[in-house]
Amino acid sequence: MLRFLVRRVSGALVILLVISAVTFWLFYAVPRDPAMLSCGKNCTPEALAQIRQNLGIDEPIPAQYWHWLVGVFTGRDFGGYGYCDAPCLGYSFANREPVFGTIMDRLPLTLSLAFGAAVVFLIIGIGAGMIAALKQGRFLDKFASSLSLLGSSLQIYFVGYIAMYFLVAKLGLFSQPSYTPLTENPAAWLSGLLLPWLVLAIIFTANYTRMTRSLLVEQLSEDYVRTARAKGLSRANVFFRFAWRGAMGPIVTVFGIDLGTLIGGAIITESVFSLQGIGRLAVQSVDQSDLPMLLGVTVLSASAIVFFNIIVDAVYALIDPRIRLA
């Protein structure tokens, strides 16, 4: 296991290095001068040159990238803007603040959105899929399959705006989506994010219902499951001890990818509900040509996806004893 983790982490670092380098290079295809964002309206050539020097954007692109990479591990001095402690992801051209601090301010909202939605769609989606598999061919199976088909055809921006209009503006059943730190007011945290959780759950539940049903139906038809049933084991014992365990692998894989994507930034969801998380920060960075912020968000998003893929691979060995990690 240790050798596997070392190998995967090493590969992940290479992937993140390539992603950061490509993002850094692509930014310079944009014709806008990022230093103008920090210079303001009454900008003089002398002030603009000083800003470029302080931010280090007057150097060749490879040198800029090298300074950024070193700053991640050792920190970096930005002249008149101050010193950025490690991990330093740069200094924002737009809001004149260290990138890492801004990302950490936005991250709790995105984490709350991702994990809260994950709890909802896992409980509903897997539960509905299990019921559909147990009641294969009956009314509940057909009903759950029809709802999952409908849910998989919907989009977050459509469901989100409809839910906002009817459930918030018209009926007042939910409060306006907002974010309050969990440690400050748990009730406000729950009520402010409940509607986004449910909207995300509608989309993701459909996929997990269909996937869980399909996997369980397949497992229940396997020879070893029928043999266990023929030996007199109860239906519940056979279902949870054999069929469910065999179906967990693909579900864990998909869940790891989905959770990593949500943490990386649910751009559409945060835009629909006007939540200031990592996704909205990425959109603002693109609009403002703010390279350090865009690069920081990109690295964070890629890190979340890569990290959860490593976790999924490790969990596989615990779920299925046939798998061995070399």
Order of alpha helices (4+ residues) and beta strands (2+ residues): alpha-alpha-alpha-alpha-beta-beta-alpha-alpha-alpha-alpha-alpha-alpha-alpha-alpha-alpha-alpha
